[in-house]
Each structure stands twice: as C-alpha cells, then as structure tokens.
C-alpha cells in the first residue's frame, strides 16, 4: 500500500511502487516511475521521463525531472534516472538530459544532495556523493563515487571529478580533478590529496604513501602534467595510483587542475 495525501496530484500513467509516501501538494507526472518506498515530502514536483529507485527521499519544494536550462533544448524526449537510498533535500533541482549529451541525467545510490543543490542536464553522478548546500554541477559533468562538493561551489560544464576527491567550499572548478584530489581556493586549485577521506575509507598505509609520492611527481616532475602522469603509469604498483593515471590519460573535454607549485 502507498500513502498519498489527498491534496497531491498524480497524473494518469504514473507508476507508484509499494510503500511510497507522497505528501501534501506534491505533483507526479504521467511518465514518472517511483519504485518501492520512495517518499516525497510536501510540495515536491517530479515530472518528465523520470525514474526514482527504492528508498529515496525527496524533501520539500524540490523540482525533479524538469526540462534542461539549455537554450539548445528543443523538446526532445530525454530522461532522468535516480538510484536507491538517496536523500534529496529542500529546494533541489535536477534536470533531465539533452540529445547532445546522451539524453539522460543519472544519479547513483546513497547520495546526499543538500538544500539548494542544482544538477544540470546530462550530469552523471556516482554513488555516495555528497553535494553540500547550494553547490551545483553544470551540464555534462561527471562526478565519480565518494566525492564531496563543498557548499556554494560550482563545477564548470564538462568537468570530471575523480573518485574520492573533495572540493572545498566557495570554489569554482573550471577543469578536471584527479581521483582523491583536494581542491580549494575561489578559483579552484589542486592543493593536495583527500587524505582524511582515504583514511576514513580504510585505505592501506602503503597505498596512501604511494599516492603521496605520485602527487609529488605530478607536482614537481619534469615535463608536462600529462608526461608526468604517463611516467607514473609505467611502474605504478598501487591500484590507486593507476586509477589517477587512467583518469588523466582518458578522454576529457577539459584540461586538468594541476598541483600548486
């Protein structure tokens, strides 16, 4: 059984799973699919071709699945996919995709989007990501697993943020961030490694030491940033270092934030 407040509007065609709770003055569009035990607090809008997976909670005044804020968008059929056990807090906006960006915006499992967060069209967010109050990801960004984006921070369109990175508050991120990187300053600067996050995850001391050495090489080695990364990959034994090398040498539409001298 699902609990639907009498003031909520559920359009014909919407699919509501078992145990869902839909609070006062919510709107659920005709192509929305809410899986089991999804909860919408009051005044939530979920529209478009949107799927919300099990046990996700969406808080008051959030707007989920509306069309992109992109002047090139011409009404094409695109969608939004939200995973399991997410906490989407007050006044969050998440837009659907565009044809030019693959047609789908995705959010993984166990994420926390705090109040006022914006997730734009075609953004791909992994698992266990935290976006702090009033931060935003512009179109086509990729945010990998276990990333924290600090409050009132913004990611430029097409930016990739590698797994386990942390973005400080009040930071503009114009370029890609390596896995496990620490970024801070108003115009984002790669200022070290997310050592606190690595230790909390129980990463072995040997791997942390290898990451420290790799970061020093990326900071002070000879050649370009790409040259240094490729050189690291020649004999890297740590899977964490190899992950950074693969990230840097992979496909990207942006350059990289590089370590401060």
C-alpha positions in Angstrom: 0.0 0.0 0.0 1.1 3.6 -0.7 0.2 6.6 1.3 -0.9 9.5 -0.9 -2.1 12.7 0.6 -5.5 13.8 -0.9 -4.1 17.2 -2.0 -1.4 15.5 -4.1 -1.8 15.4 -7.9 -0.8 12.1 -9.6 -1.3 12.2 -13.3 -2.6 9.1 -15.2 0.2 6.9 -16.2 2.5 7.5 -13.3 3.8 4.3 -11.7 3.8 4.3 -7.9 5.6 1.4 -6.1 4.6 -0.3 -2.9 5.1 1.6 0.3 5.5 5.0 -1.3 4.6 8.1 0.7 3.5 11.2 -1.3 2.9 14.2 0.9 0.7 17.3 0.6 0.6 19.3 -2.6 3.0 17.1 -4.5 2.8 16.7 -8.3 3.9 13.5 -10.0 3.8 13.5 -13.8 2.4 10.9 -16.1 5.8 9.4 -17.1 7.2 9.2 -13.6 8.1 5.8 -12.1 8.6 5.8 -8.3 9.9 2.4 -7.1 9.1 0.9 -3.7 9.2 3.0 -0.6 10.1 6.3 -2.3 9.0 9.2 -0.1 8.1 12.7 -1.3 7.7 15.3 1.4 5.3 18.2 0.8 5.3 20.4 -2.3 7.6 18.2 -4.4 7.4 18.2 -8.2 8.6 15.1 -10.1 8.0 15.3 -13.8 9.3 14.2 -17.2 10.5 10.7 -18.0 11.9 10.2 -14.5 12.6 7.1 -12.5 13.3 7.2 -8.8 14.6 4.0 -7.3 13.8 2.4 -3.9 14.0 4.1 -0.5 14.9 7.6 -1.9 13.5 10.5 0.0 12.9 13.9 -1.7 12.3 16.9 0.6 10.1 19.9 0.4 10.0 22.2 -2.7 12.4 20.2 -4.8 11.8 20.0 -8.6 13.0 16.8 -10.2 13.0 16.0 -13.9 12.1 19.3 -15.4 13.5 20.2 -18.9 17.1 21.4 -19.1 18.1 25.0 -18.7 19.7 24.9 -22.1 18.7 27.2 -25.0 19.6 24.4 -27.5 17.0 22.1 -26.0 14.1 21.6 -28.5 11.7 19.4 -26.6 13.4 16.1 -27.4 12.5 13.0 -25.4 15.1 12.7 -22.7 15.1 11.3 -19.2 16.4 11.3 -15.6 17.4 8.3 -13.5 17.9 8.4 -9.8 19.1 5.4 -7.8 18.4 3.9 -4.4 18.6 5.4 -0.9 19.3 9.0 -1.9 18.5 12.0 0.3 17.5 14.9 -1.8 16.9 17.9 0.5 14.9 21.1 0.2 14.8 23.2 -3.0 17.0 20.9 -5.0 16.6 21.0 -8.8 17.6 18.1 -11.1 17.1 18.4 -14.9 16.6 15.7 -17.5 19.2 15.2 -20.3 19.6 16.5 -23.8 20.2 14.8 -27.1 23.6 16.4 -27.4 24.7 14.9 -24.1 23.4 11.4 -24.3 19.8 12.0 -23.4 20.0 11.1 -19.7 20.9 12.6 -16.4 21.9 10.0 -13.8 22.4 9.9 -10.0 23.7 6.8 -8.4 22.9 5.2 -5.0 23.3 6.6 -1.4 23.9 10.2 -2.4 23.1 13.3 -0.3 22.1 16.4 -2.2 21.7 19.1 0.5 19.4 22.1 0.3 19.5 24.2 -2.9 21.8 21.9 -4.9 21.4 22.1 -8.7 22.2 19.1 -11.0 22.1 20.2 -14.7 21.3 18.2 -17.8 23.4 15.1 -18.7 25.3 15.1 -15.4 26.5 11.7 -14.3 26.8 11.3 -10.5 28.2 8.1 -9.0 27.5 6.5 -5.6 27.9 8.0 -2.1 28.4 11.5 -3.5 27.7 14.5 -1.2 26.9 17.9 -2.6 26.7 20.5 0.1 24.2 23.3 0.3 23.8 25.5 -2.8 26.5 23.8 -4.8 25.9 23.0 -8.5 27.1 20.8 -11.4 26.7 22.4 -14.8 25.8 20.4 -17.9 27.6 17.2 -18.8 29.7 17.0 -15.6 30.9 13.6 -14.4 31.2 13.1 -10.6 32.6 9.7 -9.7 32.0 7.7 -6.5 32.7 9.1 -3.0 33.2 12.7 -4.0 32.3 15.6 -1.7 31.4 19.0 -3.3 31.6 21.8 -0.7 28.9 24.4 -0.1 28.3 27.2 -2.7 30.8 25.6 -5.1 30.3 25.2 -8.8 31.5 22.7 -11.4 32.0 24.1 -15.0 30.2 22.2 -17.7 32.0 19.1 -19.0 34.2 18.9 -15.9 35.1 15.4 -14.5 35.7 14.9 -10.8 37.6 11.7 -10.0 36.6 9.2 -7.3 37.2 10.2 -3.7 38.0 13.8 -4.5 36.9 16.7 -2.2 36.0 20.2 -3.3 36.3 22.9 -0.7 33.5 25.4 -0.1 33.2 28.6 -2.2 35.2 27.1 -5.0 34.8 27.4 -8.8 36.1 24.2 -10.5 36.9 25.0 -14.2 38.9 21.9 -15.0 39.1 18.1 -14.3 40.0 17.0 -10.8 42.1 13.9 -10.3 40.9 11.0 -8.2 41.5 11.6 -4.4 42.4 15.3 -5.1 41.8 18.1 -2.7 40.6 21.3 -4.4 40.2 24.7 -2.7 40.5 28.5 -3.3 38.0 30.7 -5.1 39.3 29.7 -8.5 39.9 26.0 -7.8 43.4 24.9 -7.2 44.6 21.3 -6.7 46.1 21.7 -3.3 46.9 18.1 -2.2 45.1 14.8 -1.6 42.0 14.0 0.3 43.9 12.2 3.0 41.1 12.3 5.5 38.7 10.6 3.1 41.3 8.0 2.3 41.9 7.2 5.9 38.2 7.1 6.7 37.7 4.5 3.9 40.5 2.3 5.4 42.9 2.6 2.5 46.2 0.8 3.3 49.1 2.9 4.6 51.2 1.6 1.6 48.7 2.9 -0.9 48.5 6.3 0.8 52.3 6.5 0.8 52.2 5.6 -2.9 49.6 8.3 -3.6 51.7 10.9 -1.7 54.8 10.0 -3.9 52.6 10.1 -7.0 51.3 13.6 -6.1 54.9 14.8 -5.6 55.8 13.6 -9.0 52.8 15.2 -10.6 53.7 18.5 -8.8 57.5 18.6 -9.3 58.5 16.2 -12.0 59.9 17.0 -15.4 57.8 17.6 -18.5 54.1 18.4 -18.8 51.4 17.3 -16.5 50.4 14.6 -19.0 54.0 13.5 -19.4 54.4 13.1 -15.6 51.1 11.1 -15.4 52.2 8.7 -18.2 55.6 8.2 -16.5 53.8 7.3 -13.2 51.9 4.6 -15.1 55.0 2.9 -16.3 55.7 1.2 -13.0 52.8 2.0 -10.7 52.0 -0.9 -8.3 49.2 0.8 -6.3 45.8 0.5 -7.8 45.0 4.0 -6.5 47.9 5.5 -8.5 46.9 3.5 -11.6 43.4 5.0 -11.2 44.9 8.5 -11.3 47.0 7.7 -14.3 44.0 6.2 -16.2 41.9 9.2 -15.3 44.4 11.7 -16.6 45.2 9.8 -19.8 41.5 9.1 -20.5 39.1 11.1 -22.7 38.2 14.6 -21.5 36.7 17.8 -22.8 38.6 19.9 -20.3 42.2 20.4 -19.1 43.2 19.5 -15.6 43.6 21.3 -12.3 47.3 20.9 -11.6 49.2 20.9 -8.3 50.3 24.3 -7.0 54.0 24.9 -7.0 
